[in-house]
Amino acid sequence: MFGWLDQLVTLMVEGWFHVPVESRLGGSIHFFFYDTVKIAILLSGMIFVISYLRSYFQPQKTKAMLEKIHGPKAHVAASLMGIITPFCSCSSVPIFIGFIEAGIPLGVTFSFLVTSPIVNEAAFAVLWASFGWKVAFTYAGMGIVIGVLSGMMISRFKPEKYLEKEVFKGQAFNKIRPDMTQKERLAYAGEHVADILKRIWLFLLIGIGIGAAIHGWAPEEILAKYAGRDNPFSVIVAVLCGVPLYANAIGTIPIAEALINKGVGLGTALSFMMAVTALSVPEMVLLRKVMKPRLIAVFVSTASIGILLVGFLFNWLF
């Protein structure tokens, strides 16, 4: 799909920088510019399309839909809705809080909270371009499964008693937006593309820069030995390393891509990506405003177990 871009960037690196792409420095420069342009193209197109579709799912309508569904189907619906919501966990938390304020069952809202940062349209598009459609669809499917099962398991703990009282004082869904015209939907989609790119460009460039450094300079034999798919502890270490960090899925995909190119197992790299996006420390700080530490611990433990299982599964399948 992006063969033309690969050739163009190769000509640029060797013509402008006078560095062969086979060298460490040339490979890193090529990786940085190639991934930057590729992801920007994919993001712009995918965000525009999904933002247009998202305009039909205003918070009030989402709330109304979830209120009509009960049991496991409600968890599935909430998880699917998480796919078409913001890119990072800290952006998803306010919507999560709004669902709680609106009276949506807490376990159902957790299904949304887990899936939202892990799976989104941009991450799906970039995964498809980087690793193929099988990996992209498997990743999305596993993200939904993690969200559904996490929400259902948390529901069994009767978690409402661990919420802070202030959470029920919000007015998140009192403002009702009128239906948008087609012109307004297209304008919304265009504005959303600009807004998202504006918010994530720094994370994106940092992630690509780290990926470029790993691509050119990280020792392949050491990474393959300690983080290869044959090392069962690599997935556990990846999750433990990912939790303290914070980034959105887009910023971590270039890092995962570079690690995989160096011999790290696919499941290990994707587990790291999931942990960073779904279980970041900033997210826990935001959640502390509405829930007690015991419930946060249950949330982190449940989601971590799901991510670990996905990592082992990916290493086994791919």
Secondary structure by P-SEA (a helix, b strand, c coil): caaaaaaaaaaaaaaccccccccaaaaaaaaaaaaaaaaaaaaaaaaaaaaaaaccccaaaaaaaaaacccaaaaaaaaaaaaacccccccaaaaaaaaaaacccaaaaaaaaaacccccaaaaaaaaacccaaaaaaaaaaaaaaaaaaaaaaaaaccccccccccccccccccccccccaaaaaaaaaaaaaaaaaacaaaaaaaaaaaaaaaccccaaaaaacccccccaaaaaaaaaaaacccccccaaaaaaaaaaacccaaaaaaaaaaaccccaaaaaaaaacccaaaaaaaaaaaaaaaaaaaaaaaaac
